[in-house]
Amino acid sequence: MTAPIALHYWPTPNGKKISIALEEMGLPYDLHLVDIGAGDQFDPEFLKIAPNNRMPAIVDPEGPDGEPISLFESGAILQYLARKTGTFCGATERDRINVDQWLMWQMGGVGPMAGQAHHFLRYAPDMDPPQVLPYAQERYRNEVSRLYRVLDTQLDGKDYICGDYSIADMAIYPWAASWEGQQQTLDDKPNMKAWMDRMAARPAVKKGMELAAEVRQKGYSKEQMERLFKQK
């Protein structure tokens, strides 16, 4: 029997990438919540496996050669799990290269840009003192829109981003699912909208997206904002 993977997680887009992957791959896992509002990400025990004080992270007791291994960084975790199971990473080397480039596109583009859009559109105005920065809001809103147009073009004639369903889809979907909070529209992105409908209909995606949803707060207190956004 496969030993469960320890999933250190909070229901954010980056966390949901890994919960979706574990569900899609049929890998057993134990959930360890990392309450980022309470500062759990700075716990010395967590920092041993995630030195960048960010979740998600995993500990696989059955790593390479049967030895335990811990990983942080969601993209690296996705690649590891795909290689471990031999699934969702492309059937040929050419396919794997394509999956990797779209995974990196998410890691370097959609995630950071959508994250900044969320910050300046939703959180910064509620800081003390309020930070309403029209330039930053427009800058990141526009960049997310550009990236979603790239995605819409890539999906033309495809059910999934690389043709076959892959970890690239798992990485991008949790961020794209928050398009309304990023002040985006799908009216001019029919391929992206159809892809999002296909993703939402997958049972494993639904389960991964809903994992621990009840603990996610709609807002943060002043103290929590300090922990999250004013780290030194």
N, C-alpha and C positions, 0 to 999 in steps of 0.2 A: 504494500500500500504506500502510495506517495505521501511523504510527510508534508504537512501544510506549510506554505510560505507565510512568513510574518509580514503583513502589510501595514506599514506606518502611514497614516492617511488622515486627511481632512477633506470634506466634500467641496473641493475647489476644482476648476478645470484640470489642473495638472494631476490632482489626486484621482479624478475620474478616469483619466486615460488608463491608469493601471488597474482600477477595479473592472473596467470594461474588458481589458485584455485578459485578466485572470478568469473572468466569466466566459469569454469567448473560447479560451484555450482549455477550459474545464479543469483548471488547476485549483486544488484546495488551498484555502488561505485562512489565517486567523487575523482578525481585525484589531489593530492597535490605534486608537484615535490620538491624534496630535492636535490638540486645541490651540491653534495659532493665535487666537485672541487672548488666551490665558498665558501664553508664553511657553507652552510645552516644547516648542522647537529649540529652546535654549537649555533644555535639561541635559546635564552632562552625559547621561546614558544614551540619549538620542543622538547627541553630537558624535558619539563613537561610530555610528553608522552613517550619519549625515552631517559631515563637518561644515557644510555650508549653511547649516541651520534652516534648511528648507525640507518640506515633505513634498512628494512621497519618497519613501525609502522602503526597501524590502530586505529581509534576511531569508535566504533559501538554505535550509539545512541540508539539501541535496544538491549542492553546487557542482562545479567541475570536479571530476575525479571522485565524486561522492562527498567532498568536503564542503562545509558551510561557506557561504559567501554573502556579503552584504553589498548593496548597491544603492546609490542615490543618483539623482537626475533622471527625470521621467523618460527622456528619450533613450538613455542608456538602458534603463530597466526594460523598456519595450523591446529593444533589440535583443537583450539577453533572453527574455521570455520567448521571443519568436524563435531564436536559435535553439533554446532548450527543448522546445516542443516541435520544431521543424514546421511551424505553421505561420501563415500570414506575413511572410517576409519575401515572397516571390519564389517561383518554381525554378528559375534559371538565374545565372549570375547577372545577366542583363536586367531581369526583373528585379532582383535584389538591389541593384544600383538605383533603379527608378524609385523603389520604395524608400530607400535611404535618403534620396535627395528631397523627396516630399516630406519625409519626417523632419529633416533638417530645416526645410522651409517653414514648417510649423515652429520648430524650436527657436529659430532665429528671427522669424517674422511675425506670424499670427499671434503666438503667445505673448511675446514682449509688447507688441503694438496694441493688441486688444487689452492687455493688462494695464497699460498706461492710459488707454481710453477710459477703462473702468475707473481708474484712480482719479483722473482729473474731472470726469463727468459726474461721478457718484460720491466718491469719498472726500476728495479735497474740499468741496464746498461745505462739508460738515465738520471740518477741522476747526481748531481753536487757536488762532483766529481763522475764519473762513478763507479758503484759498480758491477764489473763482478766477481762473486764468483763461480768458477766451482764446488766446493764441495756442496754448497747450491743448485745450479742448478741440479746437479745429484741426490742429496738426495731427493728433492721433485719430480723431474721427475720420479724417480724409485718408490717412494711411491704411486704416483697417478697411475702408471702402475699396481702396485700390487692391489690397490683397484678396478681398473677396471676389473682385472682378477677375483676378488671375485664377482663382479657384473655379469660378463659374466657367471660364474658358477651358480649363483643363478637364472639366467634367462633361464637356460637350461630346455626346455620343457614348458616354461611359456610365455604367451603374456606380462605379467606385473610382476613386481618384487615380489609381494605377491600373485600372481595368478590373483586376481581381481585388476582392476585399483584403485589406492589409492593415498593419499597424499604423500606416499613414492616416487611414480613415479614423482609427481609434484615437490618434493624437489630435487631429484637427477638430473632430466633431464636438468635444466638450467646450471648446472655445467658441466655435461657430454657433452652438446652441444658445449662447448668450448674446446673440446679435442685437436684440432689442435694447439691452443695457448699454451696448456700444453705440446706440443711436444710428443703427444701420437700417437699410431696407432690402428686402428680397424681391421687390417688384420687378427689378431689372436684372435679376439673377435667377432665371428659371431652372437652370441646371443645378445650381447650388440648392435651391429649394427642394427639388425632386430628390436630390441626394440626402438632404436632411430628413425628409420623410422616410426614405428607405432605412436610414440609420435608426431613426426613432422606432421603427417597426421591428427591429431585431430584438428578440427577448433578452439576449445577453447585454446589449447596450442599455436597454431599459433598466435591467437589474443593476448594472454598474453605475448608471447615472443616479439611481435612487439610493445607493448605499449611504446610510447614515445621514440622509437628507434632513432628518428631524433635528439634528444638532446644529445645522448651519443657521447663523443669525442673519437677519435682514439688515442689521446695522451694528455698529460697534460703539462702545462707550469711549469717553475721552481717554481713559487709561488704556483701553485696547488699541485705540488709534496710535497712541504713543508707542506701544510695543511693536505694532505692525509697520509703521511708516517713518518713525524717527529713530531708527536703530543707528548706533554709532559703531 
